[in-house]
C-alpha cells in the first residue's frame, strides 16, 4: 500500500509541475479548468501524505533586517538521510554532501512522516539556517517564515563580489543563481570546442549582458585553451579574439590536436584594453605562464578555480616534457608557483572562479572580492582586481592590513623597516589556520584544530611584527595544513582564502629572490626543450612565434 501511495503522490507532484508549465499558454477558460485540476491534485497529494503521517509545508525566506523575501538554496533531508524534493521546477546543485534546491524566496514541499532536517544557505555572508520540521498531517498545510541573518555586508565595507570564471548556466539562468548565491558580478566564458559547443558561445556581445541588473551584472568573456601551454581568461573584450577555433594540444588520453601559441591572444586582448588572467593555475600551470609574465602580458592569477591550490596540479606537462629530472626541476603546487612569480618581481593579484559546467558546484563557490569603495558594478570590480585590491575565498572573509595599508598598495622605504601586520578571518565554514606570508614564507600563524564557532562563525586573528630588510611582499591566507586536509567543498576543495599582496620596495626596487628566478629560467628552458622536438602546431608560424617569445622571456630572467 505504501508503494502505491508513493507512486500516486509522485505522479500528483509531477502533474502539478507540468500543468503549471502548460497553463501559461492555455486560453483563460482552459486555465481556469486546469486550476481546478491543480487544486484537486494538490489535495490528493496532501491526503496521501496525511495517510502516511506526513503533510505539506509552505515557506517564505526573508532577510531578517529588512523583511524582504530573498532567494536561497534549500536542502531538506529525511530521517534516513534521503533528500526531500521541493515542489515545482528549479535549479539544483550538489555541495557539502547535500542536494540543494534553488528557490526564489518561497517554496512548498511534501514532507514524509517523522522529522525532516531543513538547511537554508545564501552565499557566504549569511548565517546558515537550520531547523527540524515535522509536517502537520491534519488540517491545512502550515505557513512558515524563515529569517536569514547577514553577518557581513560587503557593500558597506566597499567590496564587490564575483565569480571570474564559469561557462554555464547561460546568462538568463545565471542571474537567478547569482541572487541565490549573493553575487554581484559573473563572468561567463566563450570556449571554442569543435566536439561540444557551449550555448554560452552564441551569447558574446562585448558588453554587459542584457539580463544584467544593477545588482547582478553578467559579462561574457573568452577562454583560450591550450593543454600544454596553458589557458587564458580574457575579460572586458569588445570582440572575440580570433585565431583560436578549438582547444590546442588536446589531452593525449582524450584528444590530440595541433598546438596553439597563447601570446597572440594576450596581445590582442591588451590591444582591446581588456584584462588577461591566467586560468586555474591550481590545475594547469601551463608551459607559457612564466613567458607571458615576463612579457608583461598577465594581469592576474586565478589562484583557486578548479581544484585546491595547496595540492599539486593535475596537468604536469611543463615538468614532464621539460628535459629536467624532478630533482633538478620539481613540480610545484599552485601556491608555491604563484609565490615564485611574486619573488621574481611580478606584481600579480589573485582572482577566483568556479569553472562551472554542471551541478557539481554552485556559482561563486570560489569568488573574488574586490575593494571598489563607493563605486559598484562589473567595470569597477575588474579594475579593482587588476589593481590588486582583492582577496579570493570559498568561505572565509579576510581582513588584512600592514601599517594601515591594504592589498594592492605599494610602499617605498629605505634600509630596513618593522611593520605591524594584522589579519582576521571569519567564516561560516570551519577552518584551522590563518597565516601571514612574507616573500613566500609563513612568518606568523595561528592554528586551532577543532575550532568551535561562536554565533555561527569560525573566527581567528593574527597580529604580529615583521622586520623587512629588503624589497618584499606580504599577504594573508587561510589554508589547511597539507598533512591534515579536510576537503569539505566540491571537487575536493578545502576551505581557502588568500589576499593579494601589499608590496614594500626598498629604494623602489622590485622583489628579487635568486632561487625563484633560477626556477623560472628552468621553466622557460623546459618549454624551449619541448619546442625543439617540433611538436605539431596549427600553424608553423605559431611554433616559431612561441619559440621567439620563450627566448625573450629567458633573456628577461637572465637579466634579473
N, C-alpha and C positions, 0 to 999 in steps of 0.2 A: 504493500500500500504506500509506504514512504517513497519508494522508487517512482510510482505513478504520480504522486503529488509533486515530487521534484520535477518530473518531466512536464507536467501541466503548468507548474509555476514558471519554469524556464521558458516555455512556449508563450505564456502570457507576457512576460517581460520583453521577450524578443518581438512579439507582435506589437506591443505598445510602442517600442522604439521605432519599429518600421513604419507604423501608422503615423507617427509624428512626422516622419520624413515625407510620406506621401501626401499628408494633409496640406502641405504648403502649396501644392499645385492643383488641388481639387477645387471645384466650384463651391461657393458658400453653402449651398444646401447639402451637398455631399459632405462638406466639412462638418456641418452640424450633426449629421448622422454618424460620422466617424467619431466625433467627440463622445457621443453616447456609448459607442462601442468601446472607446478608450476607458470610460468610467467603469463599464462592466468588466473590462479586462483587469483594471486596477483592483476592483472589488474582488474579483476572482483570485488574484494574486494574494491580496491581504487575507482572504478567507483561508486559502491553502496554508499561508504562513501561520495563521491563528490556530489551525487544526494541529499543526506540529509544534506549537508553543512559541512561535516567533511573531514577527509583525513588521510593519513598515516604520520608517522614521523619515521625517522631513527636517532638513537642517539649513541654517544660514551661517556663513562665516563672515565675521566683521572685524574691522580694526578696532581694538579696544579704546584707543584715544579719540577716534573720530566717529565711530559708529558706522562708518561706510562699509558696504559689502566689498569683500576683496576675493580675488581668485586665489586658489591654493591647490595643493595636491593632497589627496586623502588616501589613507590606507586603512582598510577595515579587515580584521583578522578574526576568525572564529576560534573556539577553544582548541581545535586541533591544529591550528596554525595555517589553515587554508584561507586564501584571500576571498573576501566577500565583495562582489562587484557593485559599484554604484550604478543606478539605473540611467539609461539613456546613452547617447553617443558622446564620447570624449576621448582625448588622447591618453596614453598610458606611458609609464616609464618604470624601469627597474632601478632601484637604488636602496642601499642599506638593507639588503636582503629582503626587500618587500616589493610588492606590486602596487604602484600608485595610480590613482585616477585623477586626472586634471579636471577641476570643476571651476565654474565661473562665479563662485560665491554662494551658490545654493545647490543642494543635492538631495536626492531621495534614494533610499536603499531598503531592500527587503532583508531583514535580519533573521538569521536562524535562531533557534532556541538557545538559551544559555547566554553567557557573557560574550560580548564582542569587543575587541580592543580597537579603538579609534585613534589614529595619529594624523595630525594635520601639520604640514610644513609649508613655508612660503619663503624661499631663498635662505640666506644665512644671517640676516639681520633681525629676524623674528623668532621668538622662542617657540619651539615645537609645542603643540597642544596634544596632550594625551589624556584619554578618558576611557572608562569602561561603560559600555552601553548594554542595556537589556530592553528588548522590544516589548511594547505593550500589546499583548495578544488579544486584549479585549477592549473594545471601543475604538475611537478614531486614532489614527497614527499621530504620535506626539510631534509637536513642533519644537525644535531645539535651536538655540543660538550659541555658537562657539566664538569666543573672543580671542583674537591673537594679539600678543603684546610685542611691539617692536622694541628691541633693546639698544639698537644703534641706528641713527639717522644719518646716512651718508650725505644727503643733500645739505643738511645743516652743517655738516663737517666739511663741505665743499668738494665732495667726491662725486664722480660719475662712474658707474659700474657696468661693465660689458664683457661679452664673450668675443674674442678676436678671431675665432676660427671655428666655423661649423659649415656643414653642407646641406643639411636638412633639419627641420622641415622648411618648405618654401615660405617666403615672406608672409603670405596671407595667413598661414597657420602659425608661423613663428611668433607673431605678435602676442597671441594668447599664451604661448609658452613663456614669453618674457614677462607677462603680467603675473603668471603663476610663480615664476622663479625670481621675481622682483629685480629685473634687469632694466637698465636704461638704454643700452645700445647692443646691437647684434650685427656681427659681420658674417654673412653667408658667402661662400666662395664658389665661383665658377671653376669647374675642374674638368678639363678635356679628358675623355676616356672613350676610345673607339669601341669598347666592349659594352660598357654600361653608362649610358648618357643620363646625367642627373637632370631632373626638372628645373633645378635652380639655374642651370646653364642658360636657359632661354629667358632669364629674368634680369640680366645685367642691363642697367640703364646709365651708369656713370653719375648717378646722383642718388639722393635718398629714395628708397623705395616708396611707392605710392601708399603702401599700407602702414607707413610710419605715422606716429602721432608725436606730439611734443614730449610725451612721457616715454614712449618706446620708439627708438629710431633704428632703422634697418638699412644696411648698405650691402650691396652685392659686390664683392671684390673678386680676386682671381688667385687661384693656387697653381703654380707651375711645379710639376712633379718630375724629378729625376732620381731614380732609385740608387744611383751611385753618387752623383754629385750632391744631391740634397733636394729639399723642397723649399719654395719661397711663397710667402703670403704677401700679396700685392694689394695695397689699400689706397683708397682715395683716387682710384683711376677714373679718368673721363672716358677712356676707350680701353677695350681689352688689348693686352699685349699680344701681337701676332707672332707666328713662328713656332708655336708650341701646340700642334694639332692633337697630341696624345701625350701620355706619360713617356718618359725617356728611360731607357735601360731595362725596364721591367724587373722582375724578380726571377731568378733562374728556375725556381721551382714552380713558377706560375706563368709568367710571360717573359719573352726575351725579344725586345725591340731595340732599335738603334738609340744611341745615347744623345743627350742634348747638353748644350752649354748654358749655364744659368746667367752668365754675366750680361748678355744682351737683354734679358728680361729685366734685370735690375737697372740697367742704364735706361731702358725705355720707360720704366716706372719713374725714375728720377727725372726724366725729361718732361713727364706729365705733372710733376710736383707731387707725386704720390709717395707713399711710405712703404719701406721694404722690411719685413720681419722674417727672420729665419724660422721656418715652420718646425714645430715639435722637435726641438733639439733633444728632448728626453728620449725619443725613439729613433731618430735618424739624424745624427750629426752631419753626415754627408761630407764628401771629399772637398767640396768647394767652400765650405763655411769660412775657413781662415783666409781664403783668397778674396772673397767679397769683403771681408772685414778690412783686409789690407788695402783694398782699392777704394775704401770709403763708401761701399755700396750696401751697408747694413745699417738700419735704424733701430732695430730692437731684436731681442731674442725671445722666442716663445719657450719659456723655461719649463712649463708644465702644460701639456696638451693631451697626448695620447696615453702616456704611461708615467711612471713615477721617476722624477729626476734624481732620486737617491739610489736608483738601481742602474745597472748597465743598460745601454741602448740595445734594441733588438735588431738593428741593422748595422753590421760591423764592417761594411765594405771598405772604409778608409784604412782600417787596420789589416784586414785580410788580404788586400791587394797592394799593400804598401812596399813590399820587399824587405821590411824590417821584421825582426823577431819581436815577440811580446816583451822580452827583456829590454830591447832597445827602444820600443815604441808601444808602451802598454795602452790598452783600451781604457778610456776614461768614462766615468759617469757624466751625465749632462751637467750636474752642479760643478764638477771639477773642470770640465772643459769651458764652461762659462767663466769661471774664475781665472782660468788660464788666459782667456781673451782680455779680461779686465786687467790682468797683471802685465799684459803687453801694451797697455796704454789706451785701449779702446774704451770709450765711454758708451756702453751699450745698456739701455734699460731693459727691464723684463716685461713680458706680456704673457697672457694665458688664454686658452680656449679649450673647447671640448672635442673638436673634430667630430661632431655628432653626425652620424648617418642613420642610426637606428634607435630603438627604445632602450638601449643599454646604458644611457647616461642622460641626465637632464641638461638642457641648455643652461649654461652658466655654472655647472658643477665646478669647473675651473673658470675663474673670472679675473679680470683686470680692473683694479680700482685706480683711477687717475684723478689727481687733485686739480680741479679746474676753477676753484674759487666760486665766484657768483655766476660764472658763465656755465651753461649746460649744453648738452647736445653732442652729436657724433663728432663734428669737427673739433670742438674743444677737447673732447676725450682723446681723440687721435693726437692732437698737438701736445697734450699733457703727457701722454705715453712717450712720445718722441723726445720730449724734454726731460724725461726721467722722473717725473713726479708721480710715480706709480708703485703699487705693490700688487702681487698676484696671490691668489688664495683659493682653496677649495673648502674653507671653513673659517679659519681664524682672521679676525680683523687686527691688523698690525699697526701699532703706533710706534714711530721711530724718529728720534732726533739726536743730533750731535751738536752740543753747544747752541741749541735753539735753531739749528739748520735742519732742513728736510731733504728727503730724497731728491736727487737731481741737482742740488746745489754744488757749486764748485768754489772752493775757498783757497786762496793762495796764502802761504805763510813762508817764513824764513827760519831755517835752522830746525829746531825741534819744538814740539808743542804737546801739551797734555790736554785732552778733551774729555768732556763728560758725555757718556753715551747712555741713552735710556731707550728701552724697548718694552712694549707691553702687548700681549696677545690675549684676546678674548674670543671665545668660540663656543658654539652650541654643539660642536663635535669634540670628542676627547683628544687631547694631545699630551705629550710627556716632557717636551723640552723646548726652550726658547734659547737662541744663541745670538751673540754678536760676532760677526765675521769681519776680520781685518786682513786685507790682501789675501783672501782665500783661507785664512786660518781662524779657527774658533778661539777667541780670546776671552770670552766670558759666556757662561751659560747657567741656566737653572734647569734642573731635571727633577721631576716628581712623577714616578710611575704610580699609577693608581690615584691620580689627582681627582679629588671629588668636586663636582660642580656646586656652585652657590647660586641659588635662584636661577638655575638652569644654565649657568655659564661656567665654563672652564677658564681660569684666568691665571696668567703668570707674568711676572715682570723681572727685568734685569736692569740694574743701574750700576755702571762701572766707570772707572777712569782708564783711558787708553793713552799710552805715550806714542806719539808719531814722530819718527826721526827721519822719514823720507816721504816722497810722494806716495799717497795711499788712498785707498777707498775703504769705506765701511758700510756694512749692510746688516740687517737683522733677518733672521729666518726662524721658522718653526718647521722642524723636520724630525722624523723618527730616527733613532739610532739604527744604523744598518744591521746591527746584530739582533735588534728586537723590534721588528716591523709588525705593525698591525694594520694591514690593508683592508680597511672597512668600506672604502668607496669603490665605485665602478672601476673595472679594468685593473684591479689590484692596486689602486692608489691609496697611499696612506695620507693622513691629514698633513697638509703642507701649506706654507705661506713664505713669501720672500719679498723683501723690498728691493727697489732699485737703489744703487749706491749713492752715497754722499762722497764727494771727492775732495781731498786735501792735497794740494800740489805745492811742493817745496820750490820756491822761486818760480812758480808757474810751470815747472817741468812735469811731463806726463809720468805715470807709473811705469816703471821698467824693472821687471824681475827676470834675471838671466835664465833661470830654469824654464820658465814659461815661454820665453822667446825661443829657446832651443827646441822645445817641444813643438811649437808651431812651425819651425823650419822643417822638422822631420815630417810633419803633417803634409806640408806642401811638396816636399821631396817624394813622399809616398804617392801623391797624385801624379807627379811627373813620371815616376816609375811605371805606374799603371798606363799612362798615356803612351809610353814607349812601346807597350805591347800592341799598339794600333787597334784599340777597341773600335767596334763599328759605331759610327755616328750617323745621324740622319743626313747631315751634310758634311763633307770632308772639311769644309771651311770652319765648321764648328769645332772639330778636333784641334785644328791649328789655332783657333782663337782661344780655346781653353788652355792650350799649352802656353800661349803668349801671356795670358792673364796669370797663370801659375808662376811663370818665370818673373813677372813683375812683382808678384806677391813675395816670392822668395827673396828677391833683391831688397824689397822693403824690410823684411825681417832681418836680413843680414846687415842692414844699416843701423838697426836699433842698438 
